[in-house]
Amino acid sequence: PPQHENSMPPSRCALSSVLCIAMACGSPATLLPTATTDNLALPAPASDAPRTHISGRSLIVRNATLIDGVGGPPLGGIDVWVEDGRIHAIGPDLVTLQRPEIDATGLTVLPGLISTHAHVQSVPGSVLRGDDTAAVEAQQKLQLRAYLASGITTVLDPAIGPDTARRLRAWIDDGHPGPELFVLAPFITPAKGYMTSEEMRGAAFEEFWPAVDASTDLDALFADARPLRPSGAKVAIEDGVVFSNLPEFDDETLGRIRRSAERNNVRLFVHSMANADHRRALEMNPYALVHVGLWDDIIAPDILHELQRRGTYVMSTITLKHLAAWGWNRDFEDDPWVRQRVPLVQWETATHPDALRQLSHITADMMRPGWIPLKLAQAGAPMFTPSADDVAAATASGVAAIAALQEAGVPWVVGADEGN
């Protein structure tokens, strides 16, 4: 039947199928193997890995296809000379000093990739393992290294605690491997709203921003974030991850946030999922909207017009639909590229036969409306297991939303919203 604009659109139903599968039946969870000094490390490359270990910081990359990142066409047969960690020369048939060489025939060299929505504070499986603070912090550092191993040299984390941001930036500044880290701060969410519960935060997010209510001094909150040199602040307009079970800001509070941001010269990035939420977000004069296209495959014409008129950016996270099913079906287990880049303890958790059942106990409690008993939510989960067609339809709806943005001339950027 026709749906009201504020009801869950078909694509949101499809994605809810992907997410609700976590609500599976089972006995009470027990902790999975915990992090140790042995399994915290990144795994060693497979013996047949198509790469050679290079010692030092000087090398020659030979015969690559080069994408320059400034609009030029791809160029074949290009050499790149790296000397002491910096690019020294680029061109065909370079005459160089004696240096280790990588034969890049059939491969591509390009500037580092940028993820505009990356959660470097998140540690996958930490709740299931019962990780302590030391284990969480050790894995966060490994994850920074894994970003570089994946070709990502710049990330924007839109929801990171202040102490964590300072600690990880200091780690990178001290010369340890990791991407350039940009952040949004503070994270602005209502009392008992999105990212306030113990289930949502878990061990990795014990240190996070406080919830905002009528008594919050917003100017002071923005001042607290200023030493982090944030790219802006994130505001959550979110009534629930799948079901509507979370409070949202009222219009008066959203107005207070907008006025305080203007006084403090802070750009607002607003987390909104559907047309009705996008309209509320646009009233805040945002710099960017986060998640447009994740739920809705039909973006209302008035919203497209306003985004284009204002030059408001959109951060796309539509790949989440694919990633959720990819993880549930464990397609990653046969991917050696992924295997080489995931910390061992996280791999052990992801491939543990009891991991998905245990995760269901947490997500069922987190996502269900209060009037649905926990056992009932768990019992109904098998009905929501997505098929390949479900995932394809959900992904296509997100692509349609991005295509509409592109056609309207709305600037958009790519982010995976990954928890590493």
C-alpha positions in Angstrom: 0.0 0.0 0.0 1.1 3.6 -0.4 3.2 4.8 2.5 3.2 8.1 4.3 6.4 10.1 3.7 7.4 9.8 7.4 6.9 6.0 7.5 9.7 3.6 6.8 10.3 3.6 3.0 10.8 0.4 1.1 14.6 0.7 1.0 14.6 1.2 4.8 12.6 -2.0 5.1 15.2 -3.7 3.0 18.0 -2.5 5.1 16.1 -3.3 8.3 16.1 -6.8 7.0 19.9 -6.7 6.9 20.2 -5.3 10.4 17.4 -7.2 12.1 19.1 -10.5 11.3 21.3 -9.8 14.3 18.2 -10.5 16.5 18.7 -14.3 16.4 17.5 -16.8 19.0 20.0 -18.5 21.4 21.2 -19.1 24.9 22.9 -16.4 26.9 26.2 -15.2 25.4 29.6 -16.1 26.8 32.8 -14.2 26.2 34.8 -15.1 23.1 38.6 -15.5 23.3 40.0 -12.3 24.6 42.8 -10.2 23.2 46.4 -11.3 23.9 49.8 -10.1 22.9 49.8 -12.9 20.3 46.5 -12.3 18.6 46.5 -8.5 18.7 49.0 -8.3 15.9 48.2 -7.9 12.2 48.5 -11.2 10.4 51.5 -12.0 8.3 51.0 -11.9 4.6 50.2 -15.2 2.9 53.2 -17.0 1.5 52.0 -16.4 -2.0 51.2 -12.7 -1.4 52.0 -10.7 -4.6 54.4 -8.3 -3.0 58.0 -8.1 -1.8 59.1 -6.9 1.6 60.9 -3.5 1.3 63.2 -2.4 4.0 63.9 1.3 4.6 62.0 4.2 3.1 63.6 4.5 -0.4 62.4 2.5 -3.4 61.4 2.6 -7.1 58.0 1.7 -8.4 58.4 0.6 -12.1 56.0 0.6 -15.0 52.8 1.6 -13.2 49.7 3.2 -14.6 49.5 6.6 -12.9 46.4 8.5 -11.9 47.5 12.0 -10.8 44.4 13.0 -8.9 44.2 16.4 -10.5 42.1 15.5 -13.5 44.7 14.2 -15.9 44.2 11.0 -17.9 45.7 7.7 -16.7 49.3 7.4 -17.9 50.9 4.0 -18.5 54.6 3.0 -18.2 55.3 5.5 -15.3 58.1 5.1 -12.7 57.9 6.6 -9.2 61.1 7.2 -7.2 60.6 7.4 -3.5 63.6 8.7 -1.5 63.6 8.8 2.3 59.9 8.5 2.4 59.1 11.3 -0.1 58.4 11.2 -3.8 61.6 12.4 -5.5 60.7 12.0 -9.2 57.9 10.7 -11.5 58.2 9.8 -15.1 58.9 7.1 -17.7 62.1 5.2 -17.6 63.6 7.0 -14.7 67.4 6.7 -14.2 67.8 6.3 -10.5 70.2 5.4 -7.8 70.4 1.7 -6.8 67.2 1.2 -4.8 64.8 -1.7 -4.1 62.3 -1.9 -6.9 58.6 -3.0 -7.2 57.4 -4.1 -10.6 54.0 -2.5 -10.9 53.1 -3.8 -14.4 49.4 -4.1 -14.5 49.0 -2.1 -11.3 47.9 1.5 -10.6 49.5 4.2 -8.6 47.3 7.0 -7.4 47.1 9.5 -4.5 45.9 8.1 -1.2 42.2 7.4 -0.8 40.1 9.5 1.5 37.3 8.1 3.7 35.0 10.8 4.8 33.2 8.7 7.3 35.4 6.4 9.3 35.1 5.3 13.0 38.6 4.8 14.1 37.5 4.6 17.8 35.4 1.6 17.1 36.9 -1.8 17.8 35.0 -4.7 16.2 34.2 -7.5 18.6 35.4 -5.7 21.7 32.0 -6.2 23.4 31.9 -9.9 22.6 35.4 -10.4 23.9 35.1 -8.3 26.9 38.2 -6.3 26.0 39.8 -4.1 28.6 41.0 -0.5 27.9 44.5 -1.6 27.1 43.3 -4.1 24.5 41.0 -1.5 22.9 43.7 1.0 22.6 46.2 -1.5 21.2 43.7 -2.5 18.4 42.9 1.2 17.6 46.6 1.7 16.8 46.6 -1.5 14.6 43.6 -0.2 12.8 45.4 3.0 11.9 48.1 0.9 10.3 45.5 -1.2 8.4 44.1 2.0 6.8 47.5 2.7 5.2 47.8 -0.9 4.1 44.5 -0.5 2.4 45.6 2.7 0.5 43.6 5.1 2.7 45.8 8.0 3.8 43.2 10.5 5.1 40.1 9.8 7.2 37.4 12.0 8.8 36.0 10.5 12.0 32.6 12.1 12.6 32.0 10.7 16.1 35.1 10.3 18.3 35.7 11.0 21.9 38.1 13.9 22.7 40.7 11.9 24.7 40.7 9.2 22.0 41.2 11.8 19.2 44.2 13.4 21.1 45.8 10.0 21.8 45.5 8.6 18.3 46.7 11.9 16.7 49.7 11.9 19.1 50.5 8.3 18.1 50.5 9.3 14.4 52.5 12.5 15.0 55.1 10.5 16.8 55.9 8.8 13.5 53.8 5.6 13.8 51.9 4.5 10.7 48.4 5.9 10.3 46.3 8.2 8.1 45.9 11.9 8.5 43.1 12.1 11.0 40.4 14.7 10.8 37.5 14.8 13.3 34.1 16.3 14.0 33.6 17.4 17.5 31.5 17.6 19.6 29.0 14.9 18.9 25.6 16.4 19.7 22.8 14.1 20.6 19.8 14.3 23.0 19.5 12.7 26.4 18.8 9.0 26.1 19.1 9.4 22.3 21.4 8.0 19.6 24.8 6.9 20.9 24.0 7.4 24.6 23.2 3.9 25.8 25.8 1.4 27.2 24.9 -1.0 24.5 25.6 1.5 21.7 28.8 2.8 23.2 30.4 -0.5 24.4 33.9 -0.6 25.8 35.5 1.4 23.0 33.2 4.4 23.5 33.3 4.7 27.3 35.0 8.0 26.8 32.6 10.1 24.6 30.7 13.3 24.5 27.9 14.0 27.0 24.3 14.2 25.8 22.7 17.6 25.3 19.6 18.9 27.0 17.9 22.2 27.8 20.5 23.0 30.5 23.6 22.4 28.3 25.9 25.4 27.7 26.4 24.8 24.0 29.0 27.6 23.7 31.1 25.9 26.4 30.7 22.6 24.6 32.0 24.0 21.3 34.9 25.6 23.3 35.8 22.2 24.8 36.1 20.8 21.3 38.2 23.7 19.8 41.6 22.3 20.9 40.9 19.3 18.6 40.9 21.6 15.6 37.6 19.9 14.4 36.4 20.2 10.8 32.9 20.8 12.3 30.4 19.3 14.7 28.0 16.4 14.1 24.3 16.7 15.2 22.2 13.5 15.4 18.6 13.6 14.1 17.9 9.9 14.7 14.9 8.2 16.1 16.3 4.7 15.9 18.7 2.5 14.0 15.9 0.3 12.6 12.8 1.0 14.7 11.7 4.3 16.2 12.8 3.8 19.7 15.0 6.9 20.5 14.1 10.5 21.4 15.0 13.3 19.1 15.8 17.0 19.6 12.8 19.3 19.6 12.8 22.3 17.2 13.7 24.8 19.9 16.8 22.9 20.9 17.9 22.5 17.2 17.5 26.2 16.9 19.8 26.8 19.9 22.4 24.5 18.4 22.3 26.3 15.1 22.7 29.7 16.7 25.5 28.6 19.0 27.3 27.0 16.0 27.0 30.3 14.1 28.4 32.3 17.1 31.3 30.0 17.4 31.9 29.7 13.6 31.4 25.9 13.7 30.2 24.0 10.6 27.4 21.5 11.3 27.3 18.0 9.8 23.8 16.7 10.4 23.1 13.0 10.7 19.7 12.5 9.0 18.2 9.4 7.3 14.9 10.3 5.5 13.1 13.2 3.8 11.3 14.5 6.9 14.7 14.5 8.8 16.5 16.1 5.9 14.1 19.0 6.0 14.7 19.5 9.7 18.4 19.3 9.1 18.3 21.9 6.4 16.7 24.4 8.8 20.1 24.3 10.7 22.0 25.7 7.7 24.3 22.6 7.6 27.6 22.3 5.9 26.9 18.7 5.1 24.2 16.1 5.5 25.3 12.6 6.6 23.7 9.4 5.3 21.5 10.8 2.5 20.6 7.8 0.4 21.1 5.2 3.0 17.3 4.8 3.8 15.6 6.7 1.0 15.7 5.9 -2.7 13.5 8.8 -3.6 14.9 12.1 -2.4 12.1 14.8 -2.4 12.5 17.4 -5.1 12.4 20.3 -2.6 15.3 18.7 -0.7 17.3 18.3 -3.9 16.6 21.9 -4.8 17.7 23.2 -1.4 20.9 21.1 -1.3 21.8 22.4 -4.8 21.0 26.0 -4.0 23.0 26.0 -0.8 25.9 24.0 -2.0 25.4 21.6 0.9 27.6 18.5 0.8 26.3 15.0 1.2 28.3 12.2 2.7 27.3 8.9 1.1 27.4 5.7 3.2 25.3 3.5 1.0 27.9 0.7 1.0 26.7 -0.2 4.5 23.9 -2.2 2.9 26.5 -4.4 1.1 28.8 -4.6 4.1 26.1 -5.8 6.5 25.2 -8.7 4.3 28.9 -9.3 3.4 29.7 -9.7 7.1 26.6 -11.8 7.9 27.3 -14.2 5.1 31.0 -14.3 5.9 32.0 -13.7 2.3 35.2 -12.0 3.7 36.6 -15.4 4.8 37.7 -16.2 1.3 39.2 -12.8 0.6 43.0 -13.0 1.1 43.3 -9.2 0.7 41.0 -8.7 3.7 42.8 -11.4 5.7 46.1 -9.6 5.4 44.7 -6.4 6.8 42.5 -7.4 9.7 44.0 -7.7 13.2 44.2 -11.3 14.3 41.9 -11.0 17.3 39.2 -9.4 15.2 39.5 -12.1 12.6 39.1 -14.8 15.3 36.0 -13.1 16.6 34.5 -12.5 13.1 35.0 -16.2 12.1 34.0 -17.7 15.5 31.0 -20.0 15.0 29.1 -18.3 17.9 29.9 -14.7 17.1 26.8 -13.8 15.1 24.5 -15.4 17.7 26.1 -13.5 20.5 26.0 -10.2 18.6 22.3 -10.7 18.2 21.7 -10.5 21.9 23.2 -7.1 22.0 21.6 -5.7 18.9 18.1 -7.1 19.7 18.1 -5.2 22.9 19.5 -2.0 21.3 17.2 -1.8 18.3 13.8 -3.2 19.5 11.0 -0.8 20.5 10.4 -1.0 24.3 7.0 -2.7 23.8 8.5 -5.7 22.1 9.8 -8.3 24.6 13.5 -9.2 24.0 12.7 -12.9 23.6 10.1 -12.1 21.0 12.5 -9.9 19.0 15.0 -12.7 19.1 12.5 -15.3 18.0 11.4 -13.3 15.0 14.8 -12.7 13.6 15.0 -15.6 11.1 12.2 -14.0 9.1 14.4 -11.0 8.4 17.5 -12.8 7.0 18.1 -11.0 3.6 18.5 -12.8 0.3 20.9 -11.8 -2.4 18.0 -10.1 -4.1 17.2 -8.1 -1.0 20.7 -6.8 -0.7 20.8 -6.0 -4.5 17.5 -4.1 -4.2 18.6 -2.1 -1.1 22.0 -1.2 -2.8 20.3 -0.2 -6.0 18.0 2.2 -4.1 21.0 3.9 -2.5 22.7 4.2 -5.9 19.5 5.8 -7.3 19.6 8.4 -4.5 23.2 9.2 -5.3 22.4 9.4 -9.0 19.7 12.0 -8.2 22.2 14.0 -6.2 24.6 13.9 -9.1 22.1 14.9 -11.7 21.0 17.8 -9.5 24.6 19.0 -9.1 24.8 18.4 -5.4 28.4 17.8 -4.2 28.8 14.3 -2.6 31.7 12.4 -1.1 32.3 8.8 -0.2 32.4 7.2 3.2 31.8 3.7 4.4 30.7 4.5 8.0 33.0 1.5 8.8 33.9 0.5 12.3 37.3 -0.4 10.8 
